[in-house]
Amino acid sequence: MAKNQLPILPTGGSGAVGKLVKTLLVVAVVVLIVKFPNDAAAFAQGAFDRIGDAINGVVTFLRGLGK
């Protein structure tokens, strides 16, 4: 059996390129938060609202199955 069932998806990122990409993404996010704090806060609030809505939908579905 192959180690990686989906070869398209990266498995580790332990190489130098993977670490560089992760570092650049973290730096980009920090820069966006520092330069545009209100927009970043609104984006984060919207993302958390959507996650909460999704969780509520799953809970409603599971409760519906129990009836």
Sequence and secondary structure as in RCSB ss.txt:
>XXXX:A:sequence
MAKNQLPILPTGGSGAVGKLVKTLLVVAVVVLIVKFPNDAAAFAQGAFDRIGDAINGVVTFLRGLGK
>XXXX:A:secstr
  S S TTS S   SHHHHHHHHHHHHHHHHHHHH HHHHHHHHHHHHHHHHHHHHHHHHHHHHHH 
